[in-house]
Amino acid sequence: MDAWSSAGVVRRHFGSAVSGSFDQNGRIHQRIRDTLLGFFSGLSDVAVTHAWGGPLGDVEERLTRRPSRISRILERLTAPHSPWHCLLDTARIGAAGHSLGGAAVAELTRLDTRPAAIAVLDGSLFGQVLSTGPELPVLLCGLTPPDPEDPDVLAGWDQLWPLLRGPRHHTTVRGAGHMSATDFDVLAGPLGLRDPDDPDNRFTFGALPPGRGITLVREVLAAFFNEHLMGSPAHIPPEAFPELSLDTIP
């Protein structure tokens, strides 16, 4: 999963939960080409020699920047002159992130003491937090199904788990895919980007109906943050949400 561009300086897919097979998705490439020709019809005779569909950039470098950006946002929101200052309870700040965003909020706990609880939604974990571990409530919510050909999809989770010194929760959403917690899970179908015959769909969307993953993750996040930020433990009825597998260790 550690590839290099032709320039030899930019790593792609490094620890990312994005499958390398996305780079060979001809249907997506054709849609991009069709859109390009819609704007620039004069390019109809121009050959496309290189097609690529994954995230570009050094993940470790991006992870270095993201936590500091989140911290600056918190500073602005909680500053005395902020219009939000009187509306926020700074003792009850929660942070949740999906994919690389999950790695960012985990690393944020090492740099900023304001978050009182965090939730990581799928994706790999990086950074120094894997050596220190946070001392606050943490939810790890897995969406991506196990892939024996790519054991690094959820890299860092097993390493972080024993280092968690606060209440820790591990939830698996059975039948979900990496994007099941996002709007793309619902929008992909109308956009023609959800093909049940495409093997990549299992990784991206799983087998759940569109929107079901969002409902499940919303339920888990609400229960987690209500318990650890509001002091109101919530029971998730298994009969209403059978796709959830909950493993909680106080």
C-alpha positions in Angstrom: 0.0 0.0 0.0 3.0 2.3 0.0 3.3 3.5 -3.6 5.2 6.4 -5.2 4.3 8.7 -8.0 6.4 8.9 -11.1 8.1 11.9 -9.6 9.2 9.7 -6.7 8.1 12.2 -4.0 4.4 11.7 -3.3 3.2 8.6 -1.5 -0.3 7.3 -2.3 -2.5 5.1 -0.2 0.0 5.1 2.6 -2.1 3.6 5.4 -5.3 4.9 3.8 -8.5 3.0 4.0 -9.0 3.7 0.2 -8.5 0.5 -1.8 -5.7 0.5 -4.4 -8.2 -0.9 -6.9 -9.9 2.5 -7.0 -7.1 3.5 -9.3 -8.3 1.1 -11.9 -12.0 2.0 -11.9 -12.5 2.7 -15.6 -16.1 3.7 -15.1 -15.1 6.5 -12.8 -12.4 7.6 -15.1 -14.8 7.7 -18.0 -17.2 9.9 -16.1 -14.4 12.3 -15.3 -13.4 12.4 -19.0 -17.0 12.9 -20.0 -17.3 15.8 -17.6 -14.1 17.3 -18.9 -15.3 17.1 -22.5 -18.5 18.8 -21.5 -16.5 21.9 -20.5 -13.8 21.6 -23.2 -15.2 19.9 -26.3 -12.0 20.7 -28.2 -10.2 18.0 -26.2 -12.3 15.2 -27.8 -9.3 14.0 -29.8 -6.8 14.2 -26.9 -5.7 10.9 -25.5 -5.8 10.3 -21.8 -2.6 8.4 -21.0 -2.7 8.4 -17.2 -5.8 7.8 -15.0 -5.7 7.7 -11.2 -8.5 7.8 -8.7 -7.1 7.7 -5.2 -6.1 10.3 -2.6 -3.0 12.3 -3.4 -0.6 13.3 -0.7 1.6 12.2 2.2 -0.8 11.0 4.9 1.7 11.5 7.7 2.2 15.1 6.6 -1.5 15.8 6.4 -2.0 14.2 9.8 0.5 16.7 11.2 -1.6 19.6 10.0 -5.1 18.4 10.8 -5.0 18.2 14.6 -3.5 21.7 14.8 -6.3 23.0 12.5 -8.9 21.5 14.8 -7.3 23.0 17.8 -7.3 26.5 16.2 -11.0 26.1 15.4 -11.6 25.3 19.1 -9.7 28.3 20.1 -11.8 30.6 17.9 -15.1 29.0 19.0 -14.3 29.3 22.7 -12.5 32.7 22.7 -14.2 35.3 24.9 -15.1 37.5 21.9 -16.6 34.6 19.9 -20.4 34.8 19.3 -20.4 31.1 20.3 -18.6 31.5 23.6 -21.7 32.0 25.7 -23.5 29.0 24.0 -20.7 26.4 24.5 -19.9 24.3 27.5 -16.2 24.0 27.1 -16.1 21.1 29.6 -18.2 19.0 27.2 -16.3 19.2 24.0 -16.5 16.0 21.9 -14.6 15.3 18.6 -15.5 12.7 16.0 -13.7 12.0 12.7 -14.1 9.6 9.8 -11.2 7.9 8.0 -8.2 10.2 8.2 -10.4 12.5 10.3 -10.5 9.8 12.9 -6.7 9.6 13.0 -6.7 13.4 13.4 -9.0 13.5 16.4 -7.0 10.7 18.1 -3.8 12.7 17.6 -5.6 15.8 18.7 -5.9 14.4 22.2 -2.2 14.4 22.6 -2.0 18.1 21.6 -5.1 19.7 23.1 -6.7 19.0 26.5 -10.1 20.5 25.6 -11.8 17.4 24.0 -13.5 15.4 26.7 -14.3 12.4 24.5 -13.5 11.3 21.0 -14.9 9.0 18.4 -12.9 7.3 15.6 -15.0 6.1 12.6 -13.1 3.6 10.5 -9.7 4.2 8.9 -6.1 3.6 10.0 -4.5 5.4 13.0 -1.1 7.1 12.9 1.0 9.5 15.0 2.5 9.6 18.4 -0.8 8.8 20.1 -0.1 5.2 19.2 2.7 5.4 21.7 1.1 7.5 24.4 -2.6 6.7 24.3 -5.3 9.2 25.4 -6.7 9.4 28.9 -10.4 10.1 28.1 -13.4 8.2 26.7 -12.7 6.8 23.3 -15.1 5.1 20.8 -13.6 3.0 18.0 -16.4 2.3 15.4 -15.4 -0.1 12.6 -17.2 0.0 9.3 -14.8 -1.6 6.8 -15.2 -5.4 6.5 -12.1 -7.5 7.1 -9.9 -7.8 4.1 -7.3 -10.6 4.3 -5.5 -9.1 1.3 -5.2 -5.7 3.1 -4.6 -6.1 6.8 -3.6 -2.5 7.2 -7.2 -1.1 6.5 -7.6 -0.6 10.3 -4.0 -0.3 11.1 -3.2 1.0 14.6 -6.5 0.0 16.3 -5.0 -3.1 18.1 -2.0 -1.0 19.0 -4.1 1.8 20.5 -6.7 -0.3 22.3 -4.5 -1.4 25.3 -3.1 2.2 25.7 -6.6 3.7 26.3 -6.7 4.8 29.9 -10.3 6.1 30.0 -13.6 4.4 29.2 -13.2 2.6 25.9 -15.8 1.4 23.5 -15.4 -0.7 20.4 -18.4 -1.0 18.0 -18.6 -2.9 14.7 -21.3 -2.1 12.1 -21.9 -5.4 10.4 -22.6 -5.2 6.7 -21.2 -1.6 6.4 -18.5 -0.2 4.1 -15.9 2.6 4.6 -18.3 5.3 3.3 -21.4 4.0 5.1 -21.2 6.8 7.7 -21.1 9.6 5.1 -23.5 11.3 2.8 -21.9 9.6 -0.1 -23.5 6.4 1.0 -26.9 8.0 0.0 -25.7 10.2 -2.9 -23.7 7.6 -4.8 -26.7 5.8 -6.1 -28.4 8.8 -7.8 -25.0 9.8 -9.2 -24.6 6.4 -10.8 -21.6 5.5 -8.6 -23.1 2.6 -6.7 -22.9 -0.6 -8.7 -23.8 -3.8 -6.8 -21.9 -5.9 -9.4 -18.7 -4.0 -8.7 -16.5 -5.9 -6.2 -15.2 -2.6 -4.9 -18.7 -1.7 -3.6 -18.3 -4.2 -0.7 -15.4 -2.1 0.6 -17.0 1.2 -0.1 -20.6 0.7 0.7 -20.9 -2.8 2.2 -24.2 -4.6 1.9 -26.4 -2.3 3.9 -29.2 -0.3 2.2 -28.3 3.3 1.3 -28.6 5.5 4.4 -28.8 2.6 6.9 -25.1 3.0 7.9 -25.7 6.7 8.7 -28.6 5.8 10.9 -26.6 3.2 12.8 -23.5 5.4 13.3 -25.7 8.3 14.4 -27.2 6.1 17.1 -23.8 5.0 18.3 -22.4 8.5 18.4 -25.4 9.9 20.2 -25.2 7.2 22.8 -21.5 7.6 23.3 -21.4 11.4 23.6 -24.6 11.5 25.7 -23.0 9.1 28.2 -19.6 10.7 28.4 -20.4 14.4 27.8 -23.9 14.7 29.3 -23.8 12.0 31.9 -26.9 10.3 30.5 -26.1 6.6 29.6 -28.2 5.4 26.7 -29.3 1.9 25.9 -29.1 0.9 22.2 -31.9 -1.7 21.7 -30.3 -4.6 19.8 -33.7 -5.6 18.3 -33.8 -2.2 16.5 -30.2 -2.1 15.5 -29.1 -5.8 15.0 -26.2 -4.7 12.8 -24.3 -3.3 15.7 -21.8 -5.3 17.7 -20.9 -3.5 20.9 -17.9 -4.3 23.0 -17.5 -1.9 25.9 -14.8 -2.1 28.6 -15.1 0.7 31.3 
